[in-house]
Amino acid sequence: MKTFLLSVLFCVLGTLMAKDSPPKVQVYSRNPGDFKKANTLICHVSNFHPPDITIELLKNGREIPNANQTDLAFEENWHFHLTKTVAFTPQSGEEFTCKVTHMGKPMSYVWEPDM
């Protein structure tokens, strides 16, 4: 019981000591962005605090179904990171974005194919 209470106290103190930090967002594909070739869209969000965040992967402004997200993880400094991925086959003229909402503030980041 003592160990549990110390763990909770450590967690609370660490959270109180961490500063609010906006996320760093990277949007990329697993393979080069060739049109008409199956690929994986990746949105890696890191270095943010607090962990109040949502990530959406969008195709032409609509959420792409069947995306997978990692579990929320944190670093020693109480900043968090997440990664969301989805299979996709880009076509010319389509726009793929990662929409990140942190602390109620949405920001969109566009995937740039390696053409």
C-alpha positions, 0 to 999 in steps of 0.5 A: 500500500505504501508503494502504491501511495508513493507511486500516485504521489510521484505521478501527481507531483510530476504532472504538476511540475510539467509545463503546458507544451504544444505538440510537435507533429510529423506527418509522413508515409512508410514508403515514398509517396507514389500515387496508386501504390499501397502505403501507410500514412503516419502521424507522430505527435510528441512532446506535448503536455497535458495529455488532452489530445485527439488525432484524426487522419483525414482524406479530403477532409473526412476521417479515414476509417480503420486507423490504429493508434498507439497507447499514450506514452510519456517521457521522463519530463512528463511530456507525452507522445502518440502515433496514429497510422492507417493504410492508404493508396494515394491518388493524384488530387487527394489531400491527406492531413493529420488533424491534432486537437490539443487543449481544445485547439485544432491544427491540421498538418498536410502530408506531402508526397515525395514526388 
